[in-house]
Amino acid sequence: MLFRSHVSQEDGQPDWWLNGQANQDVGWSTDLLADKAVQLIQQRDPSRPLLLYLAFNAVHGPVSAPAEYLAKYASIPDPRRRTLVAALDHMDTAMGRVLGALDAEGLVSDTLVAFFGDNGGQQSTGGSNLPLRGDKGDLFDGGIHTPAALRWPGVLPSGVTNCQQFMWVGDWFPTLCAA
């Protein structure tokens, strides 16, 4: 329950911070991060552009998930895989809330949303990179191929899936600046 306690396992000190202060918010970090993102979207200055960088930690070890998500995947026999899938579903739900806030604020056609993973799955925590070889932390395809998704209705075509073009997230900086 690391992503719910907000206390360092190493020294027992708070590890949930906001603006240089230990944050006393209670709940799963996935929900707290989504709550803050939605709040920033709703309370933004509409006369200024918005840049929101949201880095969920949901599927990073030690992986944990709320009981209701774990129950949803009770049929998965491997407890590590079940927990990882539940944590991923929890993160997807939170991402849906953030996208819903953009929609509700009328920002859909003016907002480029980019989602990237930072590495391949980690087999020891229930991840799978099949059919690729490799694991998180190595340079085989399974360690470096990650999911990515872009959303910008009216600008980018919809329904494009399974692009195999090689890219590095850092390559996006000039593209994002230009956009």
Beta strands, then each sheet from edge to edge (+ up, - down):
strand 1: 17-18
strand 2: 21-22
strand 3: 113-116
strand 4: 148-151
sheet 1: 1+ 2-
sheet 2: 3+ 4-
end
